[in-house]
Amino acid sequence: MRWLTRIEEWVPEQRFVNVQLRGPYAQWIHCHTFASKDGGTELGDRVAYALPLEPLTTPVHALFVRRTVERIFTHRRATIARLFGGSG
């Protein structure tokens, strides 16, 4: 699946926000945050998303999409921890 996103906000050493322009969601806004902590950098993610055709897709979200999004971010945390160290 092809996605197209645009960085809508960028604050060096603090955060950046990317927004889906084309992709599977009706809305996808992902805020990546960076904070100094214990001599390193703590990474954070906040995502606001919506499925197309809500409320018709509400059962699809509950049965499939929510778990998929959670798996994506679990994998992301583990990969970042493996590559850069940390608790993941």
All heavy atoms as an XYZ file, in Angstrom:
721
protein
N       0.838     -1.174      0.000
C       0.000      0.000      0.000
C       0.887      1.243      0.000
O       1.837      1.332      0.777
C      -0.889     -0.013      1.243
C      -1.794      1.171      1.323
S      -3.009      1.010      2.627
C      -3.933     -0.374      2.042
N       0.593      2.168     -0.842
C       1.378      3.402     -0.917
C       0.760      4.498     -0.053
O      -0.449      4.687     -0.064
C       1.468      3.884     -2.352
C       2.264      2.973     -3.220
C       2.480      3.623     -4.573
N       3.287      2.782     -5.414
C       4.604      2.913     -5.538
N       5.241      3.849     -4.881
N       5.273      2.118     -6.324
N       1.640      5.163      0.666
C       1.233      6.301      1.485
C       1.965      7.533      0.970
O       3.102      7.447      0.498
C       1.671      6.112      2.921
C       0.888      5.156      3.753
C       0.472      3.913      3.412
C       0.468      5.365      5.087
N      -0.180      3.332      4.458
C      -0.200      4.202      5.504
C       0.588      6.418      5.975
C      -0.750      4.067      6.772
C       0.050      6.283      7.234
C      -0.614      5.120      7.630
N       1.344      8.665      1.146
C       1.997      9.944      0.910
C       1.722     10.803      2.129
O       0.557     10.975      2.526
C       1.454     10.621     -0.354
C       2.026     12.004     -0.671
C       3.524     11.923     -0.948
C       1.292     12.605     -1.854
N       2.772     11.273      2.773
C       2.621     12.126      3.950
C       3.401     13.411      3.742
O       4.295     13.496      2.898
C       3.122     11.440      5.235
O       4.513     11.167      5.111
C       2.369     10.153      5.509
N       3.046     14.399      4.526
C       3.763     15.671      4.505
C       4.074     16.052      5.945
O       3.247     15.882      6.836
C       2.887     16.752      3.863
C       3.523     18.146      3.910
C       2.705     19.218      3.210
N       1.348     19.265      3.714
C       0.283     19.433      2.931
N       0.408     19.551      1.632
N      -0.920     19.473      3.455
N       5.280     16.560      6.151
C       5.633     17.079      7.476
C       5.001     18.456      7.593
O       5.325     19.366      6.840
C       7.152     17.120      7.681
C       7.699     15.688      7.659
C       7.496     17.820      9.006
C       9.189     15.577      7.735
N       4.066     18.569      8.530
C       3.296     19.801      8.716
C       3.928     20.715      9.758
O       3.691     21.914      9.737
C       1.872     19.461      9.167
C       1.083     18.705      8.140
C       0.338     19.613      7.187
O      -0.123     20.680      7.619
O       0.208     19.238      6.014
N       4.669     20.115     10.669
C       5.287     20.905     11.739
C       6.643     20.298     12.043
O       6.794     19.080     12.058
C       4.410     20.857     12.993
C       4.970     21.629     14.159
C       4.098     21.531     15.408
O       3.054     20.850     15.375
O       4.476     22.126     16.412
N       7.616     21.150     12.276
C       8.953     20.689     12.621
C       9.556     21.666     13.612
O       9.713     22.855     13.317
C       9.833     20.591     11.380
C      11.225     20.141     11.653
C      11.617     19.009     12.297
C      12.426     20.806     11.293
N      12.977     18.927     12.355
C      13.504     20.035     11.740
C      12.691     22.002     10.626
C      14.825     20.400     11.558
C      14.012     22.380     10.439
C      15.065     21.579     10.899
N       9.854     21.179     14.789
C      10.516     21.959     15.834
C      11.786     21.191     16.169
O      11.723     20.156     16.846
C       9.622     22.140     17.077
C      10.348     22.963     18.137
C       8.285     22.771     16.706
N      12.950     21.655     15.666
C      14.194     20.912     15.865
C      14.411     20.515     17.324
O      14.164     21.299     18.236
C      15.269     21.882     15.377
C      14.558     22.746     14.377
C      13.161     22.902     14.933
N      14.828     19.279     17.509
C      15.153     18.686     18.807
C      13.948     18.524     19.726
O      14.114     18.141     20.879
C      16.264     19.469     19.506
C      17.557     19.495     18.697
C      18.676     20.237     19.391
O      18.624     20.375     20.628
O      19.600     20.665     18.685
N      12.727     18.795     19.231
C      11.527     18.626     20.062
C      10.485     17.723     19.421
O      10.020     16.786     20.053
C      10.888     19.975     20.370
C      11.709     20.846     21.268
C      10.997     22.148     21.557
O       9.773     22.252     21.483
N      11.758     23.166     21.875
N      10.105     18.022     18.167
C       9.044     17.232     17.556
C       8.932     17.506     16.065
O       9.422     18.515     15.564
C       7.687     17.501     18.207
C       7.126     18.874     17.876
C       5.791     19.102     18.577
N       5.406     20.483     18.474
C       5.818     21.463     19.275
N       6.618     21.182     20.282
N       5.420     22.702     19.094
N       8.273     16.568     15.396
C       7.769     16.829     14.061
C       6.462     16.083     13.891
O       6.197     15.095     14.573
C       8.794     16.516     12.958
C       9.061     15.052     12.708
C       8.364     14.353     11.733
C      10.037     14.385     13.429
C       8.631     13.021     11.489
C      10.310     13.049     13.187
C       9.597     12.362     12.214
N       5.617     16.610     13.022
C       4.287     16.052     12.814
C       4.122     15.766     11.331
O       4.331     16.650     10.499
C       3.184     17.024     13.280
C       1.800     16.438     13.018
C       3.361     17.383     14.748
N       3.773     14.517     11.023
C       3.465     14.202      9.636
C       1.991     13.850      9.503
O       1.382     13.280     10.403
C       4.382     13.115      9.061
C       4.321     11.810      9.779
O       4.683     11.728     10.953
N       3.874     10.782      9.114
N       1.438     14.255      8.357
C       0.017     14.094      8.070
C      -0.131     13.314      6.776
O       0.549     13.617      5.788
C      -0.661     15.479      7.958
C      -2.119     15.345      7.552
C      -0.536     16.239      9.266
N      -1.007     12.330      6.787
C      -1.264     11.548      5.573
C      -2.009     12.407      4.553
O      -3.026     13.015      4.863
C      -2.115     10.330      5.912
C      -2.551      9.551      4.680
C      -3.652      8.576      4.987
O      -3.381      7.520      5.533
N      -4.887      8.924      4.658
N      -1.461     12.451      3.344
C      -2.142     13.092      2.225
C      -2.876     12.065      1.374
O      -3.917     12.349      0.796
C      -1.131     13.848      1.356
C      -0.325     14.936      2.060
C       0.683     15.534      1.103
C      -1.231     16.003      2.638
N      -2.296     10.861      1.292
C      -2.913      9.761      0.558
C      -2.535      8.469      1.271
O      -1.376      8.265      1.625
C      -2.412      9.727     -0.885
C      -3.093      8.654     -1.736
C      -2.659      8.670     -3.184
N      -1.232      8.392     -3.306
C      -0.348      9.188     -3.917
N      -0.741     10.314     -4.466
N       0.919      8.853     -3.979
N      -3.503      7.616      1.493
C      -3.242      6.351      2.162
C      -4.535      5.713      2.614
O      -5.617      6.109      2.186
N      -4.424      4.758      3.514
C      -5.592      3.953      3.873
C      -6.564      4.613      4.852
O      -7.670      4.124      5.034
C      -4.973      2.709      4.507
C      -3.696      3.213      5.106
C      -3.204      4.261      4.130
N      -6.167      5.698      5.478
C      -6.994      6.297      6.518
C      -7.689      7.550      6.015
O      -7.195      8.240      5.127
C      -6.134      6.647      7.744
C      -5.552      5.412      8.384
C      -4.299      4.943      8.019
C      -6.277      4.690      9.319
C      -3.788      3.782      8.578
C      -5.770      3.532      9.886
C      -4.525      3.088      9.504
O      -4.029      1.940     10.060
N      -8.829      7.863      6.632
C      -9.493      9.135      6.355
C      -8.679     10.272      6.977
O      -8.651     11.384      6.463
C     -10.917      9.126      6.901
N      -8.008      9.958      8.078
C      -7.135     10.928      8.759
C      -6.000     10.157      9.423
O      -6.225      9.087     10.001
C      -7.911     11.695      9.834
C      -7.022     12.632     10.645
C      -7.754     13.191     11.855
O      -8.390     12.462     12.594
N      -7.665     14.486     12.030
N      -4.795     10.695      9.340
C      -3.635     10.147     10.059
C      -2.719     11.316     10.366
O      -2.162     11.934      9.466
C      -2.905      9.116      9.215
C      -1.698      8.516      9.894
C      -0.430      9.030      9.912
C      -1.647      7.308     10.641
N       0.398      8.203     10.628
C      -0.322      7.142     11.084
C      -2.593      6.346     10.973
C       0.071      6.051     11.840
C      -2.195      5.266     11.734
C      -0.872      5.120     12.158
N      -2.606     11.633     11.645
C      -1.726     12.703     12.108
C      -0.808     12.077     13.153
O      -1.276     11.578     14.178
C      -2.513     13.870     12.715
C      -3.503     14.423     11.688
C      -1.561     14.955     13.208
C      -4.515     15.392     12.266
N       0.490     12.093     12.881
C       1.465     11.412     13.733
C       2.467     12.438     14.241
O       3.217     13.024     13.470
C       2.158     10.332     12.912
C       3.145      9.520     13.691
N       3.840      8.490     13.116
C       3.566      9.557     14.977
C       4.640      7.939     14.014
N       4.488      8.586     15.151
N       2.483     12.624     15.556
C       3.418     13.542     16.201
C       4.539     12.712     16.831
O       4.292     11.866     17.691
C       2.707     14.358     17.265
S       3.798     15.520     18.117
N       5.762     12.951     16.386
C       6.968     12.313     16.913
C       7.612     13.320     17.867
O       7.860     14.463     17.462
C       7.967     12.024     15.795
C       7.413     11.279     14.627
N       7.673      9.953     14.415
C       6.629     11.687     13.595
C       7.077      9.565     13.297
N       6.439     10.599     12.781
N       7.879     12.920     19.095
C       8.485     13.844     20.059
C       9.837     13.320     20.530
O      10.081     12.106     20.531
C       7.568     14.065     21.276
O       7.303     12.814     21.914
C       6.261     14.738     20.869
N      10.692     14.251     20.923
C      12.040     13.952     21.387
C      12.297     14.790     22.638
O      12.067     15.992     22.630
C      13.079     14.313     20.316
C      12.747     13.743     18.966
C      12.002     14.466     18.048
C      13.159     12.464     18.629
C      11.673     13.926     16.816
C      12.837     11.917     17.397
C      12.094     12.653     16.485
N      12.768     14.143     23.688
C      13.048     14.855     24.932
C      14.328     14.297     25.549
O      14.550     13.082     25.542
C      11.888     14.691     25.914
N      15.135     15.184     26.085
C      16.340     14.743     26.798
C      15.928     14.036     28.079
O      15.067     14.514     28.820
C      17.216     15.946     27.147
O      17.702     16.541     25.974
N      16.566     12.883     28.323
C      16.242     12.147     29.543
C      17.418     11.252     29.912
O      17.853     10.434     29.099
C      14.990     11.296     29.343
C      14.553     10.593     30.608
C      13.252      9.855     30.425
C      12.885      9.166     31.725
N      11.664      8.388     31.570
N      17.902     11.399     31.115
C      18.948     10.531     31.668
C      20.142     10.385     30.729
O      20.636      9.284     30.495
C      18.379      9.150     32.013
C      17.237      9.211     33.018
O      17.273     10.104     33.894
O      16.312      8.385     32.925
N      20.590     11.476     30.135
C      21.742     11.439     29.253
C      21.458     10.894     27.870
O      22.366     10.666     27.077
N      20.208     10.680     27.556
C      19.825     10.163     26.235
C      18.633     10.926     25.696
O      18.361     12.050     26.107
N      17.936     10.305     24.809
C      16.756     10.919     24.206
C      15.575      9.972     24.334
O      15.657      8.802     23.974
C      17.000     11.229     22.714
O      18.122     12.087     22.605
C      15.786     11.900     22.086
N      14.487     10.486     24.867
C      13.248      9.722     24.951
C      12.402     10.061     23.725
O      12.181     11.231     23.406
C      12.494     10.084     26.222
C      11.205      9.314     26.395
C      10.535      9.645     27.708
O      10.142     10.813     27.899
O      10.422      8.733     28.551
N      11.949      9.025     23.029
C      11.116      9.201     21.846
C       9.658      8.956     22.223
O       9.362      8.060     22.996
C      11.513      8.209     20.752
C      12.972      8.211     20.324
C      13.213      7.126     19.279
C      13.375      9.560     19.787
N       8.791      9.752     21.652
C       7.363      9.572     21.897
C       6.584      9.638     20.596
O       7.051     10.226     19.614
N       5.427      9.047     20.591
C       4.539      9.050     19.436
C       3.111      9.312     19.908
O       2.675      8.724     20.903
C       4.525      7.675     18.739
C       5.822      7.342     18.053
O       6.145      8.019     17.072
O       6.507      6.408     18.497
N       2.434     10.164     19.189
C       0.995     10.342     19.373
C       0.383     10.283     17.984
O       0.848     10.964     17.065
C       0.671     11.690     20.017
C       0.925     11.743     21.501
C       0.344     13.001     22.161
N       0.402     14.202     21.347
C       1.389     15.102     21.343
N       2.436     14.920     22.113
N       1.340     16.167     20.574
N      -0.638      9.486     17.834
C      -1.290      9.339     16.539
C      -2.787      9.576     16.704
O      -3.412      9.017     17.602
C      -1.056      7.940     15.942
C      -1.802      7.780     14.639
C       0.417      7.677     15.729
N      -3.316     10.408     15.823
C      -4.767     10.565     15.701
C      -5.123     10.043     14.323
O      -4.535     10.471     13.330
C      -5.158     12.030     15.847
N      -6.037      9.085     14.283
C      -6.413      8.543     12.983
C      -7.896      8.234     12.967
O      -8.535      8.080     14.006
C      -5.586      7.301     12.634
C      -5.840      6.087     13.486
C      -6.755      5.123     13.088
C      -5.157      5.890     14.675
C      -6.986      3.992     13.860
C      -5.368      4.778     15.445
C      -6.287      3.833     15.041
O      -6.514      2.717     15.806
N      -8.416      8.178     11.761
C      -9.816      7.825     11.549
C      -9.900      6.975     10.292
O      -9.127      7.170      9.346
C     -10.670      9.082     11.401
N     -10.834      6.061     10.302
C     -11.055      5.217      9.136
C     -12.053      5.885      8.197
O     -12.893      6.666      8.639
C     -11.603      3.857      9.564
C     -10.713      3.021     10.462
C     -11.404      1.715     10.805
C      -9.381      2.759      9.810
N     -11.964      5.553      6.923
C     -12.989      6.051      6.011
C     -14.338      5.402      6.340
O     -14.393      4.333      6.945
C     -12.496      5.617      4.627
C     -11.448      4.604      4.859
C     -10.959      4.752      6.263
N     -15.376      6.074      5.994
C     -16.748      5.571      6.121
C     -17.184      5.290      7.551
O     -18.033      4.426      7.792
C     -16.951      4.316      5.263
C     -16.622      4.453      3.779
C     -16.721      3.103      3.090
C     -17.517      5.487      3.113
N     -16.596      6.002      8.522
C     -17.102      5.840      9.889
C     -18.526      6.378      9.929
O     -18.835      7.320      9.235
C     -16.199      6.588     10.875
C     -14.878      5.889     11.093
C     -14.034      6.545     12.181
O     -14.220      7.731     12.475
O     -13.197      5.834     12.736
N     -19.429      5.800     10.671
C     -19.290      4.729     11.653
C     -19.405      3.317     11.065
O     -19.325      2.340     11.806
C     -20.425      4.986     12.624
C     -21.499      5.579     11.781
C     -20.778      6.394     10.726
N     -19.574      3.205      9.757
C     -19.704      1.866      9.164
C     -18.476      0.998      9.403
O     -18.578     -0.225      9.482
C     -19.970      1.971      7.658
C     -21.265      2.664      7.240
C     -21.327      2.805      5.737
C     -22.473      1.907      7.776
N     -17.306      1.608      9.504
C     -16.069      0.837      9.687
C     -15.712      0.619     11.157
O     -14.680      0.035     11.452
C     -14.898      1.530      8.965
O     -14.812      2.890      9.409
C     -15.070      1.478      7.459
N     -16.571      1.043     12.066
C     -16.279      0.859     13.494
C     -16.012     -0.603     13.850
O     -15.041     -0.889     14.566
C     -17.410      1.456     14.354
O     -17.489      2.856     14.066
C     -17.158      1.256     15.836
N     -16.798     -1.568     13.373
C     -16.468     -2.968     13.683
C     -15.111     -3.398     13.115
O     -14.390     -4.168     13.743
C     -17.606     -3.767     13.037
C     -18.714     -2.803     12.856
C     -18.064     -1.461     12.641
N     -14.755     -2.905     11.939
C     -13.457     -3.238     11.335
C     -12.330     -2.710     12.215
O     -11.326     -3.379     12.429
C     -13.361     -2.667      9.902
C     -11.971     -2.863      9.322
C     -14.417     -3.287      9.015
N     -12.515     -1.497     12.746
C     -11.507     -0.931     13.646
C     -11.338     -1.815     14.870
O     -10.221     -2.169     15.241
C     -11.889      0.491     14.064
C     -10.904      1.097     14.999
N     -11.103      1.128     16.360
C      -9.699      1.668     14.778
C     -10.064      1.705     16.936
N      -9.195      2.038     16.003
N     -12.441     -2.175     15.486
C     -12.381     -2.968     16.714
C     -11.771     -4.346     16.486
O     -11.021     -4.844     17.326
C     -13.787     -3.110     17.305
N     -12.071     -4.969     15.350
C     -11.615     -6.329     15.100
C     -10.224     -6.422     14.495
O      -9.538     -7.425     14.663
C     -12.601     -7.052     14.162
C     -13.981     -7.295     14.743
C     -14.922     -7.802     13.659
C     -13.910     -8.269     15.903
N      -9.793     -5.397     13.772
C      -8.568     -5.537     12.991
C      -7.634     -4.332     13.078
O      -6.468     -4.468     13.425
C      -8.944     -5.811     11.528
C      -7.771     -5.895     10.602
C      -6.908     -6.974     10.649
C      -7.522     -4.885      9.686
C      -5.810     -7.053      9.799
C      -6.434     -4.949      8.830
C      -5.586     -6.036      8.894
N      -8.131     -3.158     12.779
C      -7.261     -1.994     12.584
C      -6.549     -1.585     13.871
O      -5.341     -1.345     13.861
C      -8.040     -0.811     11.981
C      -7.166      0.429     11.872
C      -8.597     -1.190     10.618
N      -7.266     -1.520     14.973
C      -6.635     -1.093     16.228
C      -5.450     -1.991     16.583
O      -4.377     -1.512     16.931
C      -7.658     -1.084     17.350
C      -7.066     -0.616     18.660
C      -8.097     -0.587     19.742
N      -7.506     -0.048     20.947
C      -8.185      0.471     21.916
N      -9.492      0.535     21.858
N      -7.575      0.926     22.980
N      -5.639     -3.301     16.474
C      -4.543     -4.234     16.785
C      -3.384     -4.076     15.803
O      -2.222     -4.198     16.182
C      -5.049     -5.667     16.785
C      -5.807     -5.986     18.066
C      -6.224     -7.420     18.062
N      -7.586     -7.422     17.494
C      -8.329     -8.480     17.360
N      -7.869     -9.652     17.714
N      -9.532     -8.390     16.876
N      -3.701     -3.809     14.543
C      -2.646     -3.613     13.545
C      -1.826     -2.377     13.877
O      -0.596     -2.411     13.841
C      -3.256     -3.501     12.131
O      -3.940     -4.721     11.849
C      -2.185     -3.247     11.092
N      -2.485     -1.283     14.214
C      -1.766     -0.054     14.581
C      -0.918     -0.291     15.827
O       0.246      0.117     15.892
C      -2.751      1.124     14.768
C      -2.051      2.343     15.362
C      -3.411      1.489     13.438
N      -1.473     -0.982     16.808
C      -0.705     -1.287     18.022
C       0.521     -2.138     17.693
O       1.604     -1.898     18.228
C      -1.587     -1.988     19.051
C      -2.607     -1.055     19.669
C      -3.634     -1.758     20.535
O      -3.673     -3.016     20.568
O      -4.424     -1.039     21.169
N       0.376     -3.132     16.799
C       1.521     -3.959     16.396
C       2.584     -3.133     15.684
O       3.780     -3.348     15.890
C       1.056     -5.103     15.486
C       0.718     -6.359     16.219
C       0.633     -7.594     15.329
N      -0.033     -7.386     14.060
C      -1.327     -7.553     13.822
N      -2.120     -7.944     14.797
N      -1.832     -7.366     12.626
N       2.156     -2.209     14.842
C       3.109     -1.343     14.133
C       3.975     -0.597     15.144
O       5.203     -0.558     15.020
C       2.369     -0.356     13.209
C       1.771     -1.086     12.005
C       3.299      0.776     12.761
C       0.769     -0.246     11.217
N       3.352     -0.013     16.157
C       4.116      0.784     17.112
C       4.893     -0.075     18.100
O       5.960      0.331     18.564
C       3.216      1.826     17.785
C       2.952      2.979     16.865
C       1.838      2.985     16.046
C       3.851      4.020     16.766
C       1.608      4.022     15.157
C       3.642      5.060     15.878
C       2.514      5.061     15.074
N       4.422     -1.269     18.397
C       5.207     -2.207     19.214
C       6.481     -2.587     18.465
O       7.578     -2.596     19.040
C       4.374     -3.453     19.559
O       3.262     -3.047     20.358
C       5.195     -4.491     20.300
N       6.338     -2.895     17.190
C       7.502     -3.225     16.361
C       8.453     -2.029     16.267
O       9.674     -2.184     16.373
C       7.044     -3.651     14.965
C       8.178     -3.871     14.014
N       8.991     -4.984     14.068
C       8.654     -3.103     13.000
C       9.915     -4.893     13.125
N       9.729     -3.769     12.459
N       7.907     -0.856     16.095
C       8.730      0.367     16.001
C       9.541      0.576     17.284
O      10.731      0.852     17.237
C       7.802      1.554     15.730
C       8.463      2.905     15.665
C       7.393      3.922     15.262
N       7.562      5.260     15.713
C       8.466      6.131     15.317
N       9.304      5.820     14.482
N       8.538      7.337     15.751
N       8.881      0.439     18.436
C       9.597      0.599     19.720
C      10.709     -0.429     19.855
O      11.827     -0.109     20.271
C       8.627      0.477     20.894
C       7.834      1.725     21.169
C       7.068      1.635     22.484
N       6.133      0.517     22.527
C       4.900      0.550     22.057
N       4.434      1.630     21.492
N       4.127     -0.515     22.150
N      10.414     -1.680     19.515
C      11.425     -2.738     19.633
C      12.590     -2.503     18.684
O      13.756     -2.704     19.047
C      10.788     -4.102     19.358
N      12.317     -2.065     17.472
C      13.374     -1.804     16.497
C      14.248     -0.644     16.943
O      15.480     -0.725     16.874
C      12.770     -1.524     15.105
O      12.029     -2.675     14.695
C      13.844     -1.215     14.086
N      13.633      0.428     17.429
C      14.406      1.576     17.916
C      15.265      1.162     19.106
O      16.446      1.519     19.188
C      13.475      2.750     18.260
C      12.924      3.349     16.962
C      14.200      3.816     19.078
C      11.802      4.341     17.152
N      14.711      0.376     20.022
C      15.480     -0.090     21.178
C      16.654     -0.955     20.740
O      17.762     -0.836     21.265
C      14.573     -0.862     22.143
N      16.415     -1.830     19.767
C      17.485     -2.700     19.279
C      18.598     -1.887     18.603
O      19.779     -2.128     18.818
C      16.928     -3.736     18.306
C      17.962     -4.778     17.866
C      17.413     -5.778     16.860
N      17.431     -5.178     15.537
C      16.384     -4.857     14.793
N      15.165     -5.086     15.240
N      16.506     -4.320     13.611
N      18.220     -0.908     17.807
C      19.202     -0.134     17.055
C      19.930      0.915     17.898
O      21.123      1.168     17.684
C      18.526      0.564     15.869
C      18.004     -0.343     14.772
C      17.222      0.458     13.742
C      19.142     -1.100     14.104
N      19.214      1.504     18.854
C      19.794      2.622     19.592
C      19.944      2.365     21.075
O      20.429      3.219     21.810
C      18.939      3.878     19.386
C      18.890      4.329     17.962
C      17.780      4.099     17.186
C      19.973      4.985     17.394
C      17.733      4.505     15.856
C      19.949      5.385     16.080
C      18.817      5.153     15.300
N      19.507      1.224     21.548
C      19.570      0.928     22.971
C      18.328      1.444     23.656
O      17.520      2.157     23.091
N      18.142      1.056     24.873
C      16.978      1.511     25.617
C      16.067      0.356     25.954
O      16.320     -0.795     25.633
N      14.965      0.693     26.590
C      14.078     -0.342     27.122
C      13.062     -0.838     26.099
O      12.467     -1.874     26.312
C      13.350      0.193     28.351
O      12.563      1.314     27.996
N      12.800     -0.070     25.037
C      11.857     -0.532     24.029
C      10.504     -0.644     24.583
O       9.578     -1.203     24.175
